[in-house]
C-alpha cells in the first residue's frame, strides 16, 4: 500500500479552509490504519506535534532566505515557491515514486504552487 503524502504549508484547526482539511484527512487516514505523512511548514509544529508522531510529520524549517522574503515587501509570493521546492526535495530524497502518492492540500491558486517531482503520482 502506498503512503499518502499530505503536502500543505499550514496544518491547524485555528485557520479553517485547507489548513484544517489536512488535519481532518490525516486523522481519518490514521484512524483507518493507512500509511501517511504530513509535509508542512514548521509554523504548524504546535498542532501536528500534539497529535502525530515524528514518523508521521516532516516540517520544512525557515532558513535565512525565507526569513528575508517574509520581511521584504513584494517577495511574499516567493514563500510559496520556497516551500514547494523544499517539499519536492524532501520527497525525492526520501521516497521512491512507487512508494507514495502526493496529495497537495492547498488552495487552487497561483499564489500556492505545486511542484511535484517528475515521475511521482499526485492529486
N, C-alpha and C positions, 0 to 999 in steps of 0.2 A: 504494500500500500504506500502510495506516495505521500510525502509530508507536504502539507499546505503551508506556504509562507505567506503570512498576512502582513502586507507592507503598507505602512502609513506613518507619516511623521508624528501624528498625535494619536494617543490612546488614553482616553479618560472618560469618566462618566460626568464630568463637570462641563463639557463643551457641547454635547449633543452632536447631531449630524454624523459624519463619517467617524469621528473620534470615538463615539460610543458604539457604533456599529462594529468596529474592530473588537472592542471589549466583549460585546454580546456574541459575536461569531466565535471568538476564542473560547469563551465559556461553553458554548454549545459543543464545539469540537472536543474540548476536554471532557465534558460530561459523556460524550459518545465514545470516548476512548480512541479518537482519531489523532494521528500524529500531526502536530502543527508547530509553528514557531512564529512569534511576532517579531517583526523588524520595525523599530520605531526610533524616534529621537530620544535622547536621554532626558529631555524635559518631561517625558511621560513616566519616568522611573518611579515616582511616588505611587502611582496606581498599579503598574504592572508588577513591581516587586512585592506588593502586598498580596497579590493573588496568584502569581505564576512563578514557577521555579526558574532558576537561571538557565536551565536547558531549554525552556520554552520561550525565551526572550533574547534578542540581540539588540543592543542600543547603540545607535550612531551618536558618537560624542561630538561636542563642539570642538573645533580646532580654531586656531588663530584666524584663518581666513573666514570662517563662518561668523566669528565674533565681529570682525571688521565689517563684513557685509551687513550684519544685522544693525549696526550702528551708523551706516552710511546711507543717507537718503538716495533712493534710486537703485540701490543694489539688492533690496529685499527680494526681488524676483529671482535672483540667483541662489537664494537659500534653498528653494525647491530643487534646483538643478544640483546643488551640492549634496543634498540628502539623497536624491535619486542615484547619483553616481556612487556615493558611499554604499548604498544598499546593493547596487548591482555588483560592486567589487566584492562585498561580503558573500553574496550568493555564488559568484563564480569561484571564489576561493574556498568555499565550504561545501558546496553541493554539486553533484553531477546532474545534468539535465534530466536524466531518467528517474531521479530520486524525489523530485519536487514539482509542484505546480505553484506558480506565483499568483497571488491574489492581491492586486492593488486596490486598497480600500480607501481611496481618497476621492474627492470630488472630480468629476469630469470637467476639467478646466485647463486653459492654457497656463494658468498660474501654478498648477500642480503637475509636475512632469512624471511620466512613467518611462523608464529606460530599461526594459527587460533585456538581460544579456541574450545574445544570439544563441538560438538553439533551445531555449527554455520555454516551456508552455506557460501561458499566463492568461488570466481573465481580468 
